[in-house]
Amino acid sequence: MKHLPHRYPILLVDRVLDFKKDESLTAIKNVTINEPFFNGHFPHRPVMPGVLILEALAQASAILAFKCLDALPGDDSVYYFVGIDEARFKQPVEPGDQLLLHTRLKRRMRGMWIFDTEAKVDNETVASAQLMCTYKVIA
C-alpha cells in the first residue's frame, strides 16, 4: 500500500481492484476475527465499528487522490478528513465479510476533495457517505 501512510493496526485497505484516473477506485478489506477492534466491539457478537468502515472508505479515497496526483504520501504532505455528510449504516459488518470499497471523485478544488463512497458486502450496501478531505503540502 505505497499510496497510504497507514500501517497496522489502522491500515484498512488490503488491495485495490480497479482504478480510473480522476474518476473512481474500488478496493477490498477482508474483515477477520483477528482485527483488534473485535476484542471489545462486541465480545459476544463482533461487529466492525461504523467509524472504521468510514475510515476504510476514507483510505480508499486517499489512494484515489494520491493516484490522481501521481504522488505518494511523504513527510512533506498530509491528507485528512474535513467533513462527512450523509453517512448511513445499513447492515452490520462481521468477521469473515469482505468489504468492497467504492469511491468516486465528485469534485476537486483548491486542495479540497469530495468523494461519494459506498461499502458493500455480498453486493449489498452496508454503508455510504460523502467524504470531504484535504491534501496539503507541508514544510
N, C-alpha and C positions, 0 to 999 in steps of 0.2 A: 504494500500500500504506500508507494512512494508519493502519492498525491495527497496524503494526510499526515499531519504531525502526530496524530493519536497513536497510542500503543496500549497493549493490555494493561489494565483491565477495561479501559474505556473505548478501545477500538471496537466499533460495532458494524463494520462492513467487512465481509470475508472476500468478496470478489465482485468485479464489475463484469456484467454480462453484455451490455450494449451501451454505446456512446454515439451521439450525434452532435457534432461540434455546434456550439451556440444554440442548441435545442434541448437535448434531453440525455438522461443517463438512467440505466437500470442496473441495480446491484443486488446482492443477496447477503443475508445474515442468517447463518444456521444457529438456531437457538437450542442450546444443550442444557441438560440439568446441571452441568458444571459451571454455569455462569454464576459469578459471585453474588449477584443480587437475589438469586433464588433462595439463599440461606435464610433471608428474613422477609421475603415478599412472595408468597406466604409459605411457611414451612409445610403446612398440610395441603395446600393447593397452590403450587408455584405458578405465578403469573408475572410476565415481564412488565415492569412499570411503564405506564404510558409515556412518561417523560423520557425514558430510554428509547422508546420507539421513535419519538420525535428527534432524539439525538442521532439515531441511526439515519433518519431521513436527512437531517442536517449534514451529517458526514457525507452522505451520497451527494448532496447538493454542493458541498465544499469540493469534492472530487470533480464535479461538473465544472465549477468555477475555475479551479486551477487548470483543468484540461482546456477550457475555453481560452484561458490566458496563455497557454503553452508555458506554464510556470509550475514550479514545485514549491511547497512550503519551505521556508527557511527562517533564519534568525532575523531577517530584515522585513518580514511580513507577518501579518496576523489576519485571521478570518474568524469572525464571531457573529453570534446572533444579535439582531437589533429588535426583532419582534416576531411574534407568532400570532396569526389570525386564523379564525375558522377551524381550530383544532377539534377533531371529532374522533372518538374511540368507539368502534362498533363491535369488536369481538376481542376476547382475551387472547393473548399470545402465550403459549405454554411450551415447556421443554419438548423438543422433537419437531417443533414447527420450523419451517424455512420462510423467513420474511423476504418477500420480493419488494425491493425499494425502488419506486419510480419517482424521478424528479424531472420537472420541466421548467426551463428558464422562461419566466413570464416577462420580466423586464430587467433592464440593467441601465443604471445611470449614476454618474458621479460617485463611483465606489460602492453604490448600493445595488444589491442583487435581490430579486424577488422570484421565488420558486413556488410552483404548485406541486405538492408532493402527495404520494399515496403509498401506503404499505399494504401488501396483500399476503394472505396465507391460503394456499389451495385455491387461488383465483377469487377469493372473497376479500373485499376490503376490510381491513382491521383498524386502520387509522388513516386520517388525511389531515392536511394543514397547508396553509400558505405561510412560507417562511421568508423572513426578511433578514438578510445578512449583509455584512460589510467586509470589504477586503481593503486593508491599508498597508502601505509600505511604512515601516518604522525605521528610525535611525539607530 
